[in-house]
Amino acid sequence: MPRKVLAFVPQHTTTKSRIMALVDKGDGHELDAIATVDWPHEAVTICNMLNSPKRGLEAFSGLWFSLPASVRANLERARDERIDDNDERDFLAPWFITELSTPELPGDGGTIEWAKLFPATQCPAEGCENCDGCPGHAASRGDEPGTNRCGPGGTCRCITDDIDDCGCAFWDVGPRWAAALYSSLHDLADVLVGHAEDLMWGTEGPAVGFPKSLIAQPPKFFVRLAQTCIDLCDVLAQGKVPVPHTIAELLMLDEAARSYLDGHVGGSELEVESMKEEFGHLPEAHGDFELDALWMFQFTDSDWTGIAEADEIYPPNSMNSIFDLLPEATQFPRNQKP
C-alpha cells in the first residue's frame, strides 16, 4: 500500500522546527519527518496551508517560494500524497490547523467627546500668573470665564511670548490631535491584526507602516503590536496623555502620528487645512497635528528611534523586549477604568 498522508503537524525542539506528516502506510499510523525550517512560526504556517480544506494555498504564499528548493520539493511530494477530499479521514487535517487569538478592536472613536476629555485651554484651574486670559484670572475679576480663552484665538502669553517658566501644560494633547491619533491607532491595529492572520497562512499581507526592521517577526508579535495600539486608544479614550510605557508604545504612537500626517500630504506639502476641516467640529489647540507636541511627552532614555530607523532586519523572536515596561513608566501611572 502506498503511503497516504492524513495531516501535517508542526514539531518544535529547542534547536529545530520540523514539518511532520501523519501517514498511513497500511499497518497503522505514524509520523514521518518531511522538512526542517528555520523558525517555529514557519512550520506552523506551512502546516496550516497544507491542512486547509481549501487546497492550493501554497501557490499564493511568499513563504513557500522562499524555501530552499530541496525543502520545497519534499513538501510538494508529501502534499501530493495527502488523501483526497472524498476519503472519510479527510476531516483529520483541519484538526491540526493552528488558530491565532486576536484582540477585539475598540470603537472608531466617533462618539467620544474629545473636547471634554482634552480641553483646548489646557490651563491650570487656579489660573496662571503669566497669562491675561486664564479662567482663574477671569473668576478673580468677576468676569465670565468663557470670555477669557487661553490658547489659539485667546490671549495666552505662554504661547505668544514663549515663557520658559510657565506652569501651563501647553505640551498636552488637544482634542483634534487626540481624535486623530485615536483614529490612526485604531486603523493601525486593524491592519496589524490582518497582517498577523495573513502570516499564519503564508499569504502576503498588506503594506503596513511598522518599522522595516521588524518585518521578520512572527504573527503573535504583530498581535501584540495591535494590542499596543488598542491600549493607547484606551488611554486616549480616558482623557489621559498617552505617555508611552514601552518601546512598542513609542513605536506605535510615532507610527500612528506619521501615518495620519502622510494621509494628508498633497504634492510635497502637508495639507493642514484639510486636517482642520476633518476635525472642524472640535476646538483648536496648541500643537495640533505636530510631531513635536508628541515628542515632548515621550520621556525615555531608550533608543527606540534606533529600532525605527534600523536598516537591518531583526531575527524572529529577538525583539520581544520592546513590550517590557520602561523604568520611567512608573513616573506616569495609568489608573484603570472603574
Buried (B, 14 or more C-beta within 10 A) or exposed (E): EEBBBBBBBBBEEEEEBBBBBBBBEEEEEEEBEBBBBEBBBBBBBBBBBBBBEEBEBBEEBEBBEEBEEEBBEBBEEBBEBBBEEEEEEBEBBEEBBBEBEBBEBBEEBEEBEBBEBBBBBBBEEEBBEBBEBBBBBBBEEEEEBEEBBBBBEBBBBBBEEEBEEBBBBBBBBBBBBBBBBBBBBBBBBBBBBBBBBBBBBBBEBEEBBBBEBBEBBBBBBBBBBBBBBBBBBBBBBBBBBBBBBBBBBBBBBBBBBBBBBEBBEEEEEBBEEEBBEBBEEBBBBBBBBBEEBBBBBBEBEBEBEEBBEBEEEBEBBEBEEBBEEBEBBEEBEBEEEE
